[in-house]
Amino acid sequence: KGDVNGDGLIEVLDLMIVKDVLAGKTTLEGAYLKAAIMVGETKVNNKTYLAIKNHMLNIETVAQR
């Protein structure tokens, strides 16, 4: 979870992609969409954005699966 661009890391590019998805500027499909949907959620939403942001700030950990 959280590695939206598939490079093996959760970083600022993932956050920017989620921001663009939330703004309707882009869409995600397949494994990228699955990576963007946080546990307990059914779609990409603000919780996705906050989870990735908090992971980058070492406030919480997003377990990559």
Disulfide bonds with the S-S distance in Angstrom:
none
